[in-house]
Amino acid sequence: MEVDSGATSARRTVRVDAPAKVNLYLHLLGRRADGLHRLDSLIVFAGVGDSVTVEAAPDLTLAVDGPFADRLPSDDDNLVLRAARFLAEAFGSDNRTGATIRLTKRLPVAAGVGGGSADAAATLLALMRLWKIRPGEKQLDRIALMLGADLPVCLAGSPCFVGGIGEELAPVPPLPPAHLVLVNPGVPLPTAAVFQARSGPFSEAARFAEAPADAAALAALLAARGNDLTVAACGLAPAVAAMLAALDATPGCLLA
């Protein structure tokens, strides 16, 4: 995540980008006793996303703007505010628990691109700089998992193999540049609902060690894998199936 900081009217501000998260493949390996799924996935980050700007202030407040601002609550249910409060309660001091937070929401809500998780991760990174606090890795991971399974990889902000329920990150071989087309039909599809609708056998882990030479080689590797939530997603939102078919029929498409 790109971080910029500077002074505005003698008040320090910090800005952090929150890029869209993309699962290039997603295999579900099984289900734990607590109901959470064990997974194996390759996650990368796109060149589009939201952004979070924080500025020192007496209290914690949140303002949301951007194309999808009206789809997102700005009250206590917002993951950004929850992330800020968790960090303040765990590591803040008398002069390090307040901030004016501005979230610019460019990613669709409930779109499967980790927007809420990326926003919360960006908030944690921005406030850590603003408040000049440095939690240990395990402490930060604990806060991240309290907020959601995608938080650890969003904090890392780089391509990773992801395992466990999202807390196990492993490096990937070098990946080639690839152009991705992200399409959203405007139909919210909450991740929890997709997991609940999923049925059938579980998959095996499918990590690879070779570095794909180009986008075509990467697409070939991914074609041998899959997304175990696709069938459930298409069943809940037929527009997703229509999108995939349209992409697949587009000249030059290596993989939909």
ZADO-1210 file (C-alpha; in nm, 4 decimals, padded with zeros to 6 digits):
<atoms>
<atom x="00.0000" y="00.0000" z="00.0000" code="MET" pos="1"/>
<atom x="00.1341" y="00.3393" z="-00.0938" code="GLU" pos="2"/>
<atom x="00.1657" y="00.5780" z="00.1980" code="VAL" pos="3"/>
<atom x="00.2003" y="00.9557" z="00.1676" code="ASP" pos="4"/>
<atom x="00.2323" y="01.1980" z="00.4558" code="SER" pos="5"/>
<atom x="00.2665" y="01.5709" z="00.4862" code="GLY" pos="6"/>
<atom x="00.1627" y="01.8818" z="00.6720" code="ALA" pos="7"/>
<atom x="-00.1574" y="02.0689" z="00.6009" code="THR" pos="8"/>
<atom x="-00.2248" y="02.3876" z="00.7992" code="SER" pos="9"/>
<atom x="00.0325" y="02.2734" z="01.0553" code="ALA" pos="10"/>
<atom x="-00.1602" y="01.9485" z="01.1085" code="ARG" pos="11"/>
<atom x="00.0007" y="01.6235" z="01.0037" code="ARG" pos="12"/>
<atom x="-00.1918" y="01.4045" z="00.7626" code="THR" pos="13"/>
<atom x="-00.1225" y="01.0521" z="00.6425" code="VAL" pos="14"/>
<atom x="-00.2763" y="00.8947" z="00.3320" code="ARG" pos="15"/>
<atom x="-00.2753" y="00.5217" z="00.2552" code="VAL" pos="16"/>
<atom x="-00.4114" y="00.3504" z="-00.0551" code="ASP" pos="17"/>
<atom x="-00.6410" y="00.0496" z="-00.0149" code="ALA" pos="18"/>
<atom x="-00.6182" y="-00.1496" z="-00.3401" code="PRO" pos="19"/>
<atom x="-00.8722" y="-00.4070" z="-00.4536" code="ALA" pos="20"/>
<atom x="-00.7903" y="-00.7633" z="-00.3496" code="LYS" pos="21"/>
<atom x="-00.8160" y="-01.0316" z="-00.6187" code="VAL" pos="22"/>
<atom x="-00.8195" y="-01.4070" z="-00.5532" code="ASN" pos="23"/>
<atom x="-00.6522" y="-01.5560" z="-00.8609" code="LEU" pos="24"/>
<atom x="-00.7617" y="-01.8948" z="-00.7324" code="TYR" pos="25"/>
<atom x="-00.9487" y="-01.9984" z="-00.4183" code="LEU" pos="26"/>
<atom x="-00.9661" y="-02.3556" z="-00.2907" code="HIS" pos="27"/>
<atom x="-01.1582" y="-02.4514" z="00.0227" code="LEU" pos="28"/>
<atom x="-00.9756" y="-02.7320" z="00.2026" code="LEU" pos="29"/>
<atom x="-01.2215" y="-02.8078" z="00.4790" code="GLY" pos="30"/>
<atom x="-01.4254" y="-02.6616" z="00.7606" code="ARG" pos="31"/>
<atom x="-01.3170" y="-02.6124" z="01.1200" code="ARG" pos="32"/>
<atom x="-01.5266" y="-02.6920" z="01.4264" code="ALA" pos="33"/>
<atom x="-01.6046" y="-02.3204" z="01.4653" code="ASP" pos="34"/>
<atom x="-01.7578" y="-02.3120" z="01.1157" code="GLY" pos="35"/>
<atom x="-01.4769" y="-02.1189" z="00.9483" code="LEU" pos="36"/>
<atom x="-01.3260" y="-02.2596" z="00.6312" code="HIS" pos="37"/>
<atom x="-00.9624" y="-02.3504" z="00.5790" code="ARG" pos="38"/>
<atom x="-00.8476" y="-02.2174" z="00.2458" code="LEU" pos="39"/>
<atom x="-00.5660" y="-02.2062" z="-00.0047" code="ASP" pos="40"/>
<atom x="-00.5567" y="-01.9006" z="-00.2287" code="SER" pos="41"/>
<atom x="-00.3303" y="-01.6828" z="-00.4372" code="LEU" pos="42"/>
<atom x="-00.4105" y="-01.3194" z="-00.3677" code="ILE" pos="43"/>
<atom x="-00.2839" y="-01.0181" z="-00.5600" code="VAL" pos="44"/>
<atom x="-00.3750" y="-00.6494" z="-00.5551" code="PHE" pos="45"/>
<atom x="-00.5091" y="-00.4448" z="-00.8441" code="ALA" pos="46"/>
<atom x="-00.4147" y="-00.0944" z="-00.9522" code="GLY" pos="47"/>
<atom x="-00.7503" y="00.0492" z="-00.8399" code="VAL" pos="48"/>
<atom x="-00.8890" y="00.0943" z="-00.4928" code="GLY" pos="49"/>
<atom x="-01.0051" y="00.3146" z="-00.2107" code="ASP" pos="50"/>
<atom x="-00.7924" y="00.5497" z="-00.0020" code="SER" pos="51"/>
<atom x="-00.7831" y="00.6500" z="00.3632" code="VAL" pos="52"/>
<atom x="-00.6572" y="00.9856" z="00.4934" code="THR" pos="53"/>
<atom x="-00.6131" y="01.0528" z="00.8641" code="VAL" pos="54"/>
<atom x="-00.5386" y="01.3740" z="01.0503" code="GLU" pos="55"/>
<atom x="-00.4765" y="01.4362" z="01.4195" code="ALA" pos="56"/>
<atom x="-00.7899" y="01.5370" z="01.6126" code="ALA" pos="57"/>
<atom x="-00.9263" y="01.5137" z="01.9691" code="PRO" pos="58"/>
<atom x="-01.1789" y="01.2408" z="01.8848" code="ASP" pos="59"/>
<atom x="-01.2213" y="00.9607" z="01.6323" code="LEU" pos="60"/>
<atom x="-01.4531" y="01.0590" z="01.3480" code="THR" pos="61"/>
<atom x="-01.5186" y="00.9195" z="01.0022" code="LEU" pos="62"/>
<atom x="-01.6324" y="01.0886" z="00.6817" code="ALA" pos="63"/>
<atom x="-01.6938" y="00.8899" z="00.3625" code="VAL" pos="64"/>
<atom x="-01.6862" y="01.0276" z="00.0086" code="ASP" pos="65"/>
<atom x="-01.6363" y="00.8869" z="-00.3387" code="GLY" pos="66"/>
<atom x="-01.8585" y="00.7134" z="-00.5972" code="PRO" pos="67"/>
<atom x="-01.9840" y="00.4460" z="-00.3547" code="PHE" pos="68"/>
<atom x="-02.0027" y="00.6545" z="-00.0376" code="ALA" pos="69"/>
<atom x="-02.3815" y="00.6274" z="-00.0194" code="ASP" pos="70"/>
<atom x="-02.3618" y="00.2458" z="-00.0020" code="ARG" pos="71"/>
<atom x="-02.1520" y="00.2452" z="00.3130" code="LEU" pos="72"/>
<atom x="-02.2434" y="00.3312" z="00.6740" code="PRO" pos="73"/>
<atom x="-02.0279" y="00.5899" z="00.8462" code="SER" pos="74"/>
<atom x="-02.1397" y="00.4886" z="01.1965" code="ASP" pos="75"/>
<atom x="-02.0041" y="00.2314" z="01.4408" code="ASP" pos="76"/>
<atom x="-02.0747" y="-00.0546" z="01.1985" code="ASP" pos="77"/>
<atom x="-01.8088" y="00.0727" z="00.9585" code="ASN" pos="78"/>
<atom x="-01.5004" y="-00.1502" z="00.9608" code="LEU" pos="79"/>
<atom x="-01.2734" y="00.1549" z="00.9383" code="VAL" pos="80"/>
<atom x="-01.4002" y="00.2945" z="01.2685" code="LEU" pos="81"/>
<atom x="-01.3838" y="-00.0478" z="01.4312" code="ARG" pos="82"/>
<atom x="-01.0207" y="-00.0839" z="01.3217" code="ALA" pos="83"/>
<atom x="-00.9353" y="00.2605" z="01.4583" code="ALA" pos="84"/>
<atom x="-01.0999" y="00.1868" z="01.7934" code="ARG" pos="85"/>
<atom x="-00.9279" y="-00.1499" z="01.8301" code="PHE" pos="86"/>
<atom x="-00.5907" y="00.0136" z="01.7663" code="LEU" pos="87"/>
<atom x="-00.6620" y="00.3036" z="02.0032" code="ALA" pos="88"/>
<atom x="-00.7774" y="00.0729" z="02.2829" code="GLU" pos="89"/>
<atom x="-00.4767" y="-00.1565" z="02.2437" code="ALA" pos="90"/>
<atom x="-00.1937" y="00.0921" z="02.1931" code="PHE" pos="91"/>
<atom x="-00.3191" y="00.4485" z="02.2237" code="GLY" pos="92"/>
<atom x="-00.2278" y="00.7009" z="02.4899" code="SER" pos="93"/>
<atom x="-00.3958" y="01.0225" z="02.6014" code="ASP" pos="94"/>
<atom x="-00.2851" y="01.2079" z="02.2887" code="ASN" pos="95"/>
<atom x="-00.2991" y="00.9120" z="02.0500" code="ARG" pos="96"/>
<atom x="-00.6612" y="00.8029" z="02.0393" code="THR" pos="97"/>
<atom x="-00.8164" y="01.0676" z="01.8160" code="GLY" pos="98"/>
<atom x="-00.8148" y="01.1291" z="01.4437" code="ALA" pos="99"/>
<atom x="-01.0270" y="01.2642" z="01.1632" code="THR" pos="100"/>
<atom x="-01.0560" y="00.9775" z="00.9141" code="ILE" pos="101"/>
<atom x="-01.1664" y="01.0260" z="00.5546" code="ARG" pos="102"/>
<atom x="-01.2451" y="00.7218" z="00.3435" code="LEU" pos="103"/>
<atom x="-01.2726" y="00.7739" z="-00.0317" code="THR" pos="104"/>
<atom x="-01.4830" y="00.4803" z="-00.1512" code="LYS" pos="105"/>
<atom x="-01.4125" y="00.3918" z="-00.5159" code="ARG" pos="106"/>
<atom x="-01.4700" y="00.0155" z="-00.4929" code="LEU" pos="107"/>
<atom x="-01.8220" y="-00.1311" z="-00.4970" code="PRO" pos="108"/>
<atom x="-01.9554" y="-00.2581" z="-00.1664" code="VAL" pos="109"/>
<atom x="-02.0027" y="-00.6358" z="-00.1180" code="ALA" pos="110"/>
<atom x="-01.8173" y="-00.6951" z="-00.4447" code="ALA" pos="111"/>
<atom x="-01.5765" y="-00.9683" z="-00.3390" code="GLY" pos="112"/>
<atom x="-01.2655" y="-00.7519" z="-00.3756" code="VAL" pos="113"/>
<atom x="-01.1928" y="-00.7085" z="-00.0066" code="GLY" pos="114"/>
<atom x="-01.2877" y="-00.3423" z="-00.0022" code="GLY" pos="115"/>
<atom x="-01.3833" y="-00.3308" z="00.3647" code="GLY" pos="116"/>
<atom x="-01.0769" y="-00.5290" z="00.4691" code="SER" pos="117"/>
<atom x="-00.8453" y="-00.3166" z="00.2548" code="ALA" pos="118"/>
<atom x="-00.9976" y="-00.0009" z="00.4042" code="ASP" pos="119"/>
<atom x="-00.9528" y="-00.1297" z="00.7592" code="ALA" pos="120"/>
<atom x="-00.5930" y="-00.2338" z="00.6881" code="ALA" pos="121"/>
<atom x="-00.5172" y="00.1073" z="00.5374" code="ALA" pos="122"/>
<atom x="-00.6661" y="00.2700" z="00.8475" code="THR" pos="123"/>
<atom x="-00.4438" y="00.0662" z="01.0785" code="LEU" pos="124"/>
<atom x="-00.1322" y="00.1527" z="00.8757" code="LEU" pos="125"/>
<atom x="-00.2220" y="00.5226" z="00.8574" code="ALA" pos="126"/>
<atom x="-00.2977" y="00.5557" z="01.2286" code="LEU" pos="127"/>
<atom x="00.0172" y="00.3684" z="01.3249" code="MET" pos="128"/>
<atom x="00.2136" y="00.6367" z="01.1419" code="ARG" pos="129"/>
<atom x="00.0021" y="00.9246" z="01.2688" code="LEU" pos="130"/>
<atom x="00.0165" y="00.8085" z="01.6302" code="TRP" pos="131"/>
<atom x="00.3775" y="00.6850" z="01.5968" code="LYS" pos="132"/>
<atom x="00.3072" y="00.3447" z="01.7432" code="ILE" pos="133"/>
<atom x="00.4709" y="00.0183" z="01.6427" code="ARG" pos="134"/>
<atom x="00.2780" y="-00.2885" z="01.7548" code="PRO" pos="135"/>
<atom x="00.4595" y="-00.6191" z="01.7404" code="GLY" pos="136"/>
<atom x="00.3735" y="-00.8441" z="01.4475" code="GLU" pos="137"/>
<atom x="00.1753" y="-01.0861" z="01.6645" code="LYS" pos="138"/>
<atom x="-00.0135" y="-00.8019" z="01.8316" code="GLN" pos="139"/>
<atom x="-00.1067" y="-00.6517" z="01.4965" code="LEU" pos="140"/>
<atom x="-00.2088" y="-00.9912" z="01.3586" code="ASP" pos="141"/>
<atom x="-00.4397" y="-01.0415" z="01.6571" code="ARG" pos="142"/>
<atom x="-00.6144" y="-00.7103" z="01.5886" code="ILE" pos="143"/>
<atom x="-00.6334" y="-00.7914" z="01.2178" code="ALA" pos="144"/>
<atom x="-00.8063" y="-01.1260" z="01.2686" code="LEU" pos="145"/>
<atom x="-01.0576" y="-00.9670" z="01.5048" code="MET" pos="146"/>
<atom x="-01.1638" y="-00.7518" z="01.2101" code="LEU" pos="147"/>
<atom x="-01.1738" y="-01.0167" z="00.9371" code="GLY" pos="148"/>
<atom x="-00.9902" y="-01.3012" z="00.7656" code="ALA" pos="149"/>
<atom x="-00.8721" y="-01.0796" z="00.4776" code="ASP" pos="150"/>
<atom x="-00.7025" y="-00.8254" z="00.7047" code="LEU" pos="151"/>
<atom x="-00.3597" y="-00.9957" z="00.7317" code="PRO" pos="152"/>
<atom x="-00.3037" y="-01.0131" z="00.3553" code="VAL" pos="153"/>
<atom x="-00.4386" y="-00.6596" z="00.3095" code="CYS" pos="154"/>
<atom x="-00.1888" y="-00.5381" z="00.5689" code="LEU" pos="155"/>
<atom x="00.0873" y="-00.7135" z="00.3755" code="ALA" pos="156"/>
<atom x="-00.0318" y="-00.5462" z="00.0542" code="GLY" pos="157"/>
<atom x="00.1668" y="-00.7742" z="-00.1780" code="SER" pos="158"/>
<atom x="00.1007" y="-01.1030" z="-00.3622" code="PRO" pos="159"/>
<atom x="00.0749" y="-01.3940" z="-00.1185" code="CYS" pos="160"/>
<atom x="-00.0329" y="-01.7526" z="-00.0909" code="PHE" pos="161"/>
<atom x="-00.2908" y="-01.7469" z="00.1872" code="VAL" pos="162"/>
<atom x="-00.3798" y="-02.0407" z="00.4109" code="GLY" pos="163"/>
<atom x="-00.5530" y="-02.1211" z="00.7370" code="GLY" pos="164"/>
<atom x="-00.8533" y="-01.8912" z="00.7684" code="ILE" pos="165"/>
<atom x="-00.6487" y="-01.6064" z="00.6213" code="GLY" pos="166"/>
<atom x="-00.3775" y="-01.5663" z="00.8821" code="GLU" pos="167"/>
<atom x="-00.1130" y="-01.7842" z="00.7162" code="GLU" pos="168"/>
<atom x="00.0809" y="-01.5906" z="00.4509" code="LEU" pos="169"/>
<atom x="00.3538" y="-01.7340" z="00.2300" code="ALA" pos="170"/>
<atom x="00.5620" y="-01.5737" z="-00.0475" code="PRO" pos="171"/>
<atom x="00.4822" y="-01.6428" z="-00.4122" code="VAL" pos="172"/>
<atom x="00.7220" y="-01.6827" z="-00.7052" code="PRO" pos="173"/>
<atom x="00.7669" y="-01.3702" z="-00.9177" code="PRO" pos="174"/>
<atom x="00.4485" y="-01.2973" z="-01.1109" code="LEU" pos="175"/>
<atom x="00.4442" y="-01.1299" z="-01.4544" code="PRO" pos="176"/>
<atom x="00.2549" y="-00.8074" z="-01.5249" code="PRO" pos="177"/>
<atom x="-00.1039" y="-00.8879" z="-01.6209" code="ALA" pos="178"/>
<atom x="-00.4007" y="-00.6754" z="-01.7225" code="HIS" pos="179"/>
<atom x="-00.7110" y="-00.7582" z="-01.5214" code="LEU" pos="180"/>
<atom x="-01.0660" y="-00.6559" z="-01.6100" code="VAL" pos="181"/>
<atom x="-01.2774" y="-00.6234" z="-01.2954" code="LEU" pos="182"/>
<atom x="-01.6506" y="-00.6193" z="-01.3672" code="VAL" pos="183"/>
<atom x="-01.9263" y="-00.5583" z="-01.1145" code="ASN" pos="184"/>
<atom x="-02.2964" y="-00.5910" z="-01.2070" code="PRO" pos="185"/>
<atom x="-02.4124" y="-00.3655" z="-00.9254" code="GLY" pos="186"/>
<atom x="-02.5613" y="-00.6565" z="-00.7302" code="VAL" pos="187"/>
<atom x="-02.4279" y="-00.6776" z="-00.3711" code="PRO" pos="188"/>
<atom x="-02.3107" y="-01.0273" z="-00.2840" code="LEU" pos="189"/>
<atom x="-02.1843" y="-01.0545" z="00.0768" code="PRO" pos="190"/>
<atom x="-01.9028" y="-01.3047" z="00.1182" code="THR" pos="191"/>
<atom x="-02.0655" y="-01.4721" z="00.4199" code="ALA" pos="192"/>
<atom x="-02.3757" y="-01.5533" z="00.2163" code="ALA" pos="193"/>
<atom x="-02.1660" y="-01.7121" z="-00.0581" code="VAL" pos="194"/>
<atom x="-01.9818" y="-01.9314" z="00.1914" code="PHE" pos="195"/>
<atom x="-02.3137" y="-02.0413" z="00.3427" code="GLN" pos="196"/>
<atom x="-02.4519" y="-02.1330" z="-00.0010" code="ALA" pos="197"/>
<atom x="-02.1473" y="-02.3374" z="-00.0985" code="ARG" pos="198"/>
<atom x="-02.1829" y="-02.7175" z="-00.1044" code="SER" pos="199"/>
<atom x="-01.9984" y="-03.0194" z="-00.2396" code="GLY" pos="200"/>
<atom x="-01.6564" y="-03.1747" z="-00.1770" code="PRO" pos="201"/>
<atom x="-01.3539" y="-02.9792" z="-00.0643" code="PHE" pos="202"/>
<atom x="-01.0415" y="-02.9204" z="-00.2729" code="SER" pos="203"/>
<atom x="-00.6704" y="-02.9749" z="-00.2319" code="GLU" pos="204"/>
<atom x="-00.4049" y="-02.7052" z="-00.1933" code="ALA" pos="205"/>
<atom x="-00.2645" y="-02.6041" z="-00.5323" code="ALA" pos="206"/>
<atom x="00.0353" y="-02.3794" z="-00.4820" code="ARG" pos="207"/>
<atom x="00.3064" y="-02.3617" z="-00.7446" code="PHE" pos="208"/>
<atom x="00.6761" y="-02.2865" z="-00.7251" code="ALA" pos="209"/>
<atom x="00.7578" y="-02.1956" z="-01.0855" code="GLU" pos="210"/>
<atom x="00.7603" y="-01.8302" z="-01.1950" code="ALA" pos="211"/>
<atom x="00.5227" y="-01.7839" z="-01.4923" code="PRO" pos="212"/>
<atom x="00.7056" y="-01.6307" z="-01.7875" code="ALA" pos="213"/>
<atom x="00.4170" y="-01.4076" z="-01.8935" code="ASP" pos="214"/>
<atom x="00.0447" y="-01.3470" z="-01.8477" code="ALA" pos="215"/>
<atom x="-00.0443" y="-01.6396" z="-02.0756" code="ALA" pos="216"/>
<atom x="00.1642" y="-01.8786" z="-01.8648" code="ALA" pos="217"/>
<atom x="00.0037" y="-01.7438" z="-01.5486" code="LEU" pos="218"/>
<atom x="-00.3431" y="-01.7897" z="-01.6993" code="ALA" pos="219"/>
<atom x="-00.2564" y="-02.1504" z="-01.7891" code="ALA" pos="220"/>
<atom x="-00.1533" y="-02.2218" z="-01.4291" code="LEU" pos="221"/>
<atom x="-00.4712" y="-02.0646" z="-01.2950" code="LEU" pos="222"/>
<atom x="-00.6918" y="-02.2522" z="-01.5439" code="ALA" pos="223"/>
<atom x="-00.5819" y="-02.5746" z="-01.3734" code="ALA" pos="224"/>
<atom x="-00.7141" y="-02.4337" z="-01.0479" code="ARG" pos="225"/>
<atom x="-01.0423" y="-02.2592" z="-00.9706" code="GLY" pos="226"/>
<atom x="-01.2619" y="-02.0636" z="-00.7349" code="ASN" pos="227"/>
<atom x="-01.4654" y="-02.2951" z="-00.5136" code="ASP" pos="228"/>
<atom x="-01.7205" y="-02.0205" z="-00.4477" code="LEU" pos="229"/>
<atom x="-01.8083" y="-01.9553" z="-00.8124" code="THR" pos="230"/>
<atom x="-02.1050" y="-02.1935" z="-00.8310" code="VAL" pos="231"/>
<atom x="-02.2539" y="-02.0564" z="-00.5091" code="ALA" pos="232"/>
<atom x="-02.2006" y="-01.6967" z="-00.6214" code="ALA" pos="233"/>
<atom x="-02.3681" y="-01.7619" z="-00.9577" code="CYS" pos="234"/>
<atom x="-02.6608" y="-01.9289" z="-00.7839" code="GLY" pos="235"/>
<atom x="-02.7174" y="-01.6288" z="-00.5569" code="LEU" pos="236"/>
<atom x="-02.6540" y="-01.3713" z="-00.8312" code="ALA" pos="237"/>
<atom x="-02.7100" y="-01.5010" z="-01.1878" code="PRO" pos="238"/>
<atom x="-02.5589" y="-01.1753" z="-01.3162" code="ALA" pos="239"/>
<atom x="-02.2201" y="-01.3112" z="-01.2075" code="VAL" pos="240"/>
<atom x="-02.2584" y="-01.6078" z="-01.4444" code="ALA" pos="241"/>
<atom x="-02.3591" y="-01.3717" z="-01.7261" code="ALA" pos="242"/>
<atom x="-02.0514" y="-01.1574" z="-01.6607" code="MET" pos="243"/>
<atom x="-01.8193" y="-01.4567" z="-01.6657" code="LEU" pos="244"/>
<atom x="-01.9685" y="-01.5794" z="-01.9932" code="ALA" pos="245"/>
<atom x="-01.9326" y="-01.2354" z="-02.1522" code="ALA" pos="246"/>
<atom x="-01.5716" y="-01.2064" z="-02.0396" code="LEU" pos="247"/>
<atom x="-01.4904" y="-01.5577" z="-02.1596" code="ASP" pos="248"/>
<atom x="-01.6301" y="-01.4755" z="-02.5044" code="ALA" pos="249"/>
<atom x="-01.4257" y="-01.1569" z="-02.5335" code="THR" pos="250"/>
<atom x="-01.1399" y="-01.1769" z="-02.7875" code="PRO" pos="251"/>
<atom x="-00.8039" y="-01.1768" z="-02.6139" code="GLY" pos="252"/>
<atom x="-00.9372" y="-01.3027" z="-02.2802" code="CYS" pos="253"/>
<atom x="-00.6892" y="-01.5557" z="-02.1380" code="LEU" pos="254"/>
<atom x="-00.9030" y="-01.6549" z="-01.8401" code="LEU" pos="255"/>
<atom x="-01.2366" y="-01.5528" z="-01.6913" code="ALA" pos="256"/>
</atoms>
